[in-house]
Amino acid sequence: MEKESEKLQSIQSQIDELNNLLSEVIEPVPPPSPRLERLGILLLKLQDGVLEDRFVRRLEKWLKADPEAMDYYLDFMMLAALLRLHFHPEGLPSPAAAAAKPS
């Protein structure tokens, strides 16, 4: 029990150090506008594969017509890719392989 407590204290100490470092370097980011918040929701649905085709077409038109939305899209997708690489460095199975895998 004491080892677990020491381990938790060590982890908390590391988290506190990282938070202090981040607070010195990073300026707070204002929340996205409601328009970009809606875009974020659409992008999450797109990544999950649950965005209907008609909304995919609307999203494509939106991104072509709005440079700010395109910048948001690129940042969003880059972050998603980096997180996927960080947490799954071995790669994720393709959706087709996952669907073919028996449960």
N, C-alpha and C positions, 0 to 999 in steps of 0.2 A: 504494500500500500504506500509506503514511504517513497519507493522508487517511482511509482506512478505520479506522486505529487511533485517530486523533483523534476520528472520529465515534463509535466504540465507547466511547471514554473519556467523551465528552460524554453519551452515553446512559446509561452506568453512573453517572455523576455525578448525573444527573437522577433515576434510580431510587433512588440512595442518599438523596437529599434527600427524596423522597416517603416512603421507608421511615422516615426519621427523623421526619418530620412525623406519619405515622400512629402511630408508636410513642408519641408524646407525647399523642395525642388519643384513641386507641381502646384500650379495655381488652380483654384477650384474651377471646374468646368460648369458653365451655366446649363441648366436643363435644356433639352432640345425643344424646339417649338412644337406645338401640337401637330403641325404638318409632318415634321420629321419623326415625331413619336409614332404617328400612324405608319410612316414608311418603315420604321423599325419593326413594328408588329407584322407588317406584310413580309418583311425579310425573314423574320423568325418562322413564319408559316411556310415560306418558300423553302427554307433550309430543312424544315420538318417534312416537306413533301405533301403538305395539306392545303396548299394554295391552289384554288381552282384555276383552270386554264384561262378563263375570262379575266381573272384578276392578274394573272401572269402577263397577259397582253397589255392590260392597263398599266401595270408596273413598268413594262418595257417602254411604253410611250412616255410615261412620266419621267423616266430616267433620261430618255433622249431629249426631252424638252426642258429639263430643269438641271442646270449645272450644279446647284447646291445639293440637290437630291442625289446626283451621280457621285459627288464627293462623299456624301454620307454613306452611300451604297459601297463605295470602294473601301472606306475606312471600316465599315461593318464587316465586310467579307474578309478583309485582311486580318482583323482581330479574330474572327471566327476560325480562320485557317491557322493562325498562330496558336490559339488555344487548343485546337485539335492536335497540332503537332506536339505541343507541350504535354498534353495529357494522354495522347495515344501515339508515341513516337514510332511504334511498330506499324502504324496505319490502321485504318478502320476497314472492315470488309465492305465491299461494294454493296449497294442496295440489292442488286440482283443475287449476289451470293448469300446475303442475309435472308432473302425471301426463299431461296432454294434450300436453306438449311432446315432439316427437320426439327420440330420442337420437342 
